[in-house]
Each structure stands twice: as structure tokens, then as C-alpha cells.
Amino acid sequence: AISFAAQGLTSIWGALASLRWRLEDGALEILCEESRHLRLDHTFNQDMAAELARALLTLKVEDPRPEYQIADFVARRGLSLRADTLLVLTEFFAARNVSHDFAWKRLGVRVQQRGVDLKLQDLDRLVAAYRRAGRGNQRIFGMLTLFLRLREDQAKYGAA
């Protein structure tokens, strides 16, 4: 078996996704199996998790091994996500019907803290992801509505 570091593995996933390269079953199996150990690699970060999530969606790979690495990362380090990776990971969770309650709670807390950093269309995407997943609550939707109104006002009247 070949052993890849987190950076190498996520780069492979990302390159395959950008090429929209459909892997043979054997190669896909090896890649998914290698991905099982990403959560154990201390260098696996939010950019790698987001790249892996994007690649899995683009390639339409539905395998619990790489998906779990993303959910586990969010559960452990979700409170330090930037707004851009928060959006990608929330959309991934919604698209794949991720049911990891603790990870969703981390996303919910972080959305209220960092959602304000997103652009208007990205906020719309975030609201849509929460609605699609059925994971939002009054507090989350209230904060997102506030951020949306703030961005709309900035678009209309300019930044303060």
C-alpha cells in the first residue's frame, strides 16, 4: 500500500476533480481507503477538508471513508473555520445529508460568528444549504437574515 501525506492526498482529489476525471473502480477504492487516515494527520487543515469536499461533490464519489474525514474534521476543528471554508463544508454536509449532530452544531455556532464575512450571494447559498439540510434554527436563520440585510444595505447605500 502507498502512504500519502494529507497534502498529497487532497491534491490528488483536487486535481482529479478539476479534470473531472472518472476513476476506475480499483483506483477509486485505493484513494478512498488511503483517505481513511486523513483525520489522523495533524497537517490536515480546513483548506484540505474543503478541497476534499469539493472534489467528492464534483466527482460524484459517495463513499463514507473520505466523507467521514470531513465530518470528523468539522466536529473537532469546526469552531475555527473561515467563512469561505464554512460555506463549502456546509454545502457539502447538506448535499450529502451528513447526520453528524455535533459537527452540525459546530457549523451552526461558526455560522453565527463568521457568516458576516460572506458576500450577499454566498449568504444566500448558506441559507439554502441550511434549508435543504433542515438543520437551521431560529437563531441561525435570524443571524443569517441580519447578515443578508447588512449586505443588502451595503450594496444599496455603500459601506459605512
Summary of the structure (lengths in Angstrom):
residues: 160
radius of gyration: 16.7
end to end distance: 56.8
largest distance: 58.8
contacts: 492
relative contact order: 0.10
helix: 77%
strand: 0%
